[in-house]
Amino acid sequence: MEVTVIEVLKQMAVAIPSIMVGTQAITAAIHGAFKIENKNVVHALSWIIATLAGLGFVAFNGLDFGLPQVWNYVIGGACGLLVGGAANGVYDWPWIEKIFDAITALFGKKIEKSTK
């Protein structure tokens, strides 16, 4: 069976939003139940939950990217890490912002945020 990049991306388009919703709900529940005030603990918790949710999505949902089983878990874990990054504001990190600026420069004019 031949695996195409577009097929993997289609599956990730299902996995990432699902993992995101689950991660936010579980993190908020734990944060509220245990009244965690330390932001670093909350950030670490969301990274861990997101990664485990990505792996769990493959294990329990049977998500199959058409790859050998170990690679399904690798991609599921990577999806979880992407969600963990999104949940923790990775897009605000200066070096990530530079990467996005470089990609934007390749395809056209950068659109500035309005401060109104």
N, C-alpha and C positions, 0 to 999 in steps of 0.2 A: 504494500500500500504506500503510495506516494503522499508525503505531507507537504502542503504548500504553506507559505507564510500567511497568505490570506485566510486560510482555514484556522491557523493558530490565532491570528488576530480576531477572527469572529468569535472564537471560544473565549478569548480574553475579554472581549466586549461584554460577555455574559458574566464572567467570573469577577472582574474588578468591581463593577457596581454592587454585586451581591456581597462581596467581601467587605466593601466599604460600609454598607448599611449594617451588616452584622458587627463589624468592628466598632462603629460609633455607638451602637446600642449597648453592646457588652461593656465597652469602656465606660460609658456614662453610667450604667447600672452599678458597676464595681466602684467607680468614683463616688457615686452618691451613697451607696450602701456602707462603704467604709470611711466616708468623709475624708478622702485623701486631699490634702492641701498642697503638698509639694508638687510643683509642676513637672519637675524632672521625673518623679515617680509616675505621674500620669502619662508623660511622653513615653517612657520605657514600657509602661503597661500597654499603650496603644500599639507600639511597634511589635511587641510580643504577641498580642491578640491578633493583629493583622496577619502576621506570618503564620500563626497557627490556624487562623481561619482560611488562609490560602491553601495550606496543606490539607485541612479538613474538607475544604470544598472539593478537592480531588478525591479524597478518601470516601466521603459519604455521599457525594453527589455523583460519583462515578465519572467525573469529567475526564474526557479522553481527548488529548490533543493529537492523537494518531501517532504518537511516539512511543518508544519503549516506556514501560511503567515508571522507571526511575526518573525519566525526563518529564513525565507528567507532573510528578511531585516537584521537580526543580522549577518548572514554569508556574505551578500553583504557588510555591513559596515566593517566587519573584513577583507574582501578582500581589501577594500579601505585603511584600516589601514596598511595592509601589503605593499601595494603599496606606501603609504606615508612614511613608514619606509625605503623602498628601495630607494625612491627618495631623502631621506635626509641622506643617508649614515649610516643607523642603523647598518649595518654589520661591521662598523669600531668602534663601541662603544666597549670598553674593555670587559664588562660583556657579551655582545652578542658573541664576539669573543671567549670567554671562553666556552660558550655553544657549539659553533660549533667545538671547539677543543676537547671537551669531546665526542661529537658525533663521530668525526673523530677517536678518540682513540678507540672507541668501534669497529669500522669496519676496522681498519688497520693503516698503517703508515701515518703520516701527510706529505703532500706535501708542501714544502716551495716554496714561490714565488721567481723567479729569479730576481736579481737586475741588470741584464745586460742592 
